[in-house]
């Protein structure tokens, strides 16, 4: 099964491939599929943004389309940066800019509880829409640790792994990550659909 992922984020594509390819899916980015559209994420939830992106790409192709929207939700910041995680430090800001802003806002804050959340939207060629979600809990470190991963990974300490996502190997991160949990939940739904159609 060929799936077009509605993103231009190479890190995201790599992670989705690592999780989905062993399950027999061919994962292709919208860029590789020749789809050059920029979608404005106007939703106020991860689920709404994932659906906005998936629907926009599905309008211009006949393939299965997958989109995700993810973000970091920090308890002491009332859930921020949340759906604005990518734009938290302004348009075009680097990962280190976002981390610097986050650590600045967290200075002197004792409650460092946080979670990564993902919603995945999947649109089938007949227009059927499936949405799943996943989350992983942890805390915000006082300073970045590790060189792996991307985004806020260097300052997110995973409770389950006992290390930051940027210290963890890709395999370790994918074993507990919010995105892998949402994608695995989607895989279960797809298998259930397949079985009911047989």
N, C-alpha and C positions, 0 to 999 in steps of 0.2 A: 504494500500500500504506500502510495506517494503522498506525503503531507507537505503543503507549503506553509511555512511559518511566517506570520505577519510581523516581521521585525527586520531591522537592518543592523541589530546589535550582534556582532560576531561572537561575543562571549556567550550570549544567551543561546544562539544557534548551536554552538559547540556543546553546551551543557545539555540541551534538549536531545541532540544527536547521541551523546553518551548514554542517556537514559533510555531513549526510544529505539535506537538502531538494533540492539540485541533482541528486541521484541519483534523484529522483522519489518520495521517501518523505514522507508526511505525519506529522510528529512532534508528538505530543500528550503533555503531562505527565499524571501520574496525577491531579493536582488538576483539570485541565481535563476529564478523563474522569469526574470525580465519584467517584474512588476515594480514600477517606480512611482509609488504614491506615498505621500506623507499624511498620516492620519492624526488629527488633533484629538488628544485624549481629554474629552470634556466631562467624563463621568466623575461622580463623587464617591464611587466605590471601585475596588479592583475588578469586580465582576463586570460592571458596566463598561469600564475601559477595555477589558479583554474582548467583550462582545463588539464594541465599536470597531476595534482593529480587525477582528476576524471578519465581520460583515463587509467592511470596506474592501478587503482583499478578495473575498468570495464573490463579490459582484463582477470582478474582472477575470475570473478563471473558473474552470469546471472541476478543479481538484478539491480534495479535502483540505481544509484550512484550519490552522491552529494559531491561536494568539494567547499570550499571557500578559497579565499585568501584575507586577510584584512591587513590594515596598517594605520598608523598615518602619515598624510602629513602636515608638518609645513611650513607655508608661508615664514617665515624669513630664513628657512633653504633650500629654493628652493625645497620644497616638500619632503625633507628627514624627517624621515627615510624611508617612502614609502614602497616599496616592501621588503626592508631589515629590517622592523620593528622588526621581531622576532630575527634577528641576529645582531641587531644594536650595541650591546655591546659585540659582539663575540659569538661564539658557546657555548651553555650551560649556558649563562648568565641568572641570575634571573630577575624577573620583576623589583625588586628594583635597580639592576645594570643598566637596560635600562633607568629607570626613572632618576637615578643619572646622567647618561651620557647626557640625553636630557636636564635636568635642568642646567647642566654645560655649554652646548652649548648655552642655552638661557639666560645665565647670562647677565644682562645689556641690553637685547633686548626689545625694546618697543613694536614692532609688534608681538603679541602673537597669531595671528589668526592661526587656525589649523582645519583640518577636518579628521574624520575617514572615510575610504573608504573600501568597500567590493565588490568583484565580486564573484558570485556564478555560478558554472558550474553544470549542471544536465544532466546525460546521461541515456537515457531510455534503456530498454532491447533490443529494435530493433536498437540501435545505434544512435538514434536521440539525438542531443545535443542542450541544451538550456542554454543561459547565461543571467544573470541579474545582476544589480549592485545597490548599495545604498550608500548614504553618509549622514553624520551628521556634522554640523558646530559648532565650538566653539572656545575656546582659551586655551592656556597652562597656568596653574596656577603657582604661584611662588613656591609653595610647595604642597606636596600631601595632599589630603583631603578625608577622608572616608576609610572604611574597605571592602566595597563590590567590586564586579567585579574582573577583572584581567588585566594583561598587563599594559597599560598606563592609565587605567580608573581613578586612583587617581589624576592625573594631568590634565585630560581633563575636562574642564568646558563646559557643554552643554548649548548653548544659549537657546534652547527650554525649557529645564527643570529648568534652573537657578541654577544649582548645578553640582558638579562633578559626573561623572558616578559611582564613588565609594561611593558617599553619597546616590545616588539614589537606590531605591529598584530594584530588578530584573525586576519587572513588569514595573516600570517607564522607566528603561533603554530600555527594549524591545519595549516600545511604540514609541520610536524615533530612535533607534540605526540603524547604517549603515547595520548591518547584518540582522536585522528584516525587513528593507525596501527591501533589495535584496531578502530575502526569500518570502516576501509577493508578490513582483513582479513576482517571479517564480511561486508562487501558482496561480496567475491570469493567467499566460501563460499555466499552466497545466490544469486549468479549461477550458480555451478556446480550447485547444487541445481535451479535453474530449468531449466538446460540438460539435465540428466539426466531430468527429468520430461517433457520435450517429445518 
